[in-house]
Amino acid sequence: MTAPLVVFFGLAALAVIGAVSLILQKHPIHSALSLIVVMVALAGLYLLMGAEFVAAVQIIVYGGAIMVLFVFVIMLLNAGVEEHTSLSKMAGPPGLLLVLALAGFIAATVARSGASVQAATQTGALSSTKGISEMVFKDFVYPFELTSFLVLVAILGATVLAHREKS
Amino acid sequence: MRALLTTNAELVITIVKIALLLFIVLTVNAYLTWFERKVVAHIQSRWGPHRVGPHGLLQPLADGLKFLFKEDPTPAGVDKFVYFLAPLLALALALTSIAIIPFGPDPIRLFGHDIYLGIAPLNLNIGILALFAITALGVYGVALAGWSSNSKYPLLGGLRSSAQMISYELALTMSVVGVLLMAGSFNLRDIINAQARHPERGILGWNIWPQILGFFCFFTAAVAETNRVPFDLPEAESELVAGFHTEYASFKFAMFFIAEYTSMITVSCLCTIMFFGGWLSPFPASWTVTHYLPSVILIPFGLWVIMDGVRYETIFGRLVLPAMGTAITALGLVLIVFPQVNAFIQAPFWLLSKILTFLFVYVWMRGTLPRFRYDQLMAFGWKLLLPLSIVNVILTSFVILAKMQWGAQ
């Protein structure tokens, strides 16, 4: 086994363990911490694929900004240990079906595009910052700007909801 | 063993470099506390530490031993895992950020390998982004420490610090965009080299002149990020006892302490690299006479230490201080005698003196400025720093565009 492969499996295992622990943890803060582990492990995987910029942004935006807000809100509300209700009997069979469907879909995708994933690891398709910025600001400038606009509308909506006048 | 060493030479070199840098940074940290106490004391017309060792020079050692041997109680009702994780996280992230900083342009040739000063590889093209990524995670150390202590004051301190760091990180990141636009790269080495485009301009070629607005925003936001005066609300002792680390004792407290001082060093390095030309000399490149400046500073300083040492009160001081002075003077003489060593030492000399200046400014501010009120802090960050840094980005882009359009190179 080569060194990159060892690192890959290490990070992948870390991401999966983090994701499972995110669901199983009883306290919201522990869940949030698990999610941070997942984010950092994903950033490591991006780095392994040669996508330096994406890896750094992954940590800054998801690991830093968004998760800090999560932790902040949990701390501010002083959320305690989650209460568990007895599981709904109805949830079992459809849930199992969904899990099987999702697993099948992922397996099919991996089986179909195994070769191209390999290629992406070798060339590092989105590695350079220049390449990414040209894609975002030249090729896909209108979709990008439209998305920004959508986010702006969402921010305005949140502000209006939070600042509703007391009648 | 020998074969293993030659095949994994890069790995071995990196590990040795990490150990060496760790040792240096921790020692500098320890003496930074001494430096801070001395300078603040003199600002307030006091003597500062002067009992342990000559001029209190052994005080950091005594403090370190004290931290190690103090009782380390774990308060009841804490979240054990997070309580132990928080100081570890704070210290590890603060120390990791130093690894990104390059300390000199030229390699040392040892055992047939070019060894560059600094741990990160030369072509770390996301240099500054990697640093921001590490500092972005640094919030967790403080926030989790506050939360896991299961106590009111630490929780308030942790909440304050999270809010403060989220607010100022935005301004911090926006304020360096101007520098990045001028350099056209995230790589810290490229950013320094971009300031050396006109070697004859010396100090006038540094980023500080066109980016003075960016520097103001960056330095202010960086001080806030490191939780130092006047932005040290997370540990405001008059309101919050000791803020987020109230419930931490012994070495766990020391870990937060070291983390804070290490991030001070990182910020000083960054200010130097981004705005003050990094390891570049402030004099035009043709003034080779200035290469003797390190000796000119070292020799008189060494002689002064000898003079001061001979008539020191204690016998120990009379032995140690002249020895130190002789070593410093000898170093200055070596630099004069060996021009090659002197040429190599130039870049690290300038880098270190600039970093030291910034550390002094940090301490100076602590001795001078009062603490902000919480609402003032938020208003300052969101209503002044953020708009200013955005204006800086727009202005810089327009100037660069105009230069490209009308070719005023």
Boltz contact constraints between the chains, C-beta under 6 A:
constraints:
  - contact:
      token1: [A, 52]
      token2: [B, 125]
      max_distance: 6.0
  - contact:
      token1: [A, 52]
      token2: [B, 126]
      max_distance: 6.0
  - contact:
      token1: [A, 53]
      token2: [B, 126]
      max_distance: 6.0
  - contact:
      token1: [A, 56]
      token2: [B, 126]
      max_distance: 6.0
  - contact:
      token1: [A, 56]
      token2: [B, 129]
      max_distance: 6.0
  - contact:
      token1: [A, 56]
      token2: [B, 130]
      max_distance: 6.0
  - contact:
      token1: [A, 56]
      token2: [B, 133]
      max_distance: 6.0
  - contact:
      token1: [A, 59]
      token2: [B, 133]
      max_distance: 6.0
  - contact:
      token1: [A, 60]
      token2: [B, 132]
      max_distance: 6.0
  - contact:
      token1: [A, 60]
      token2: [B, 133]
      max_distance: 6.0
  - contact:
      token1: [A, 60]
      token2: [B, 136]
      max_distance: 6.0
  - contact:
      token1: [A, 63]
      token2: [B, 137]
      max_distance: 6.0
  - contact:
      token1: [A, 64]
      token2: [B, 136]
      max_distance: 6.0
  - contact:
      token1: [A, 68]
      token2: [B, 139]
      max_distance: 6.0
  - contact:
      token1: [A, 68]
      token2: [B, 162]
      max_distance: 6.0
  - contact:
      token1: [A, 68]
      token2: [B, 166]
      max_distance: 6.0
  - contact:
      token1: [A, 71]
      token2: [B, 143]
      max_distance: 6.0
  - contact:
      token1: [A, 72]
      token2: [B, 162]
      max_distance: 6.0
  - contact:
      token1: [A, 75]
      token2: [B, 147]
      max_distance: 6.0
  - contact:
      token1: [A, 75]
      token2: [B, 159]
      max_distance: 6.0
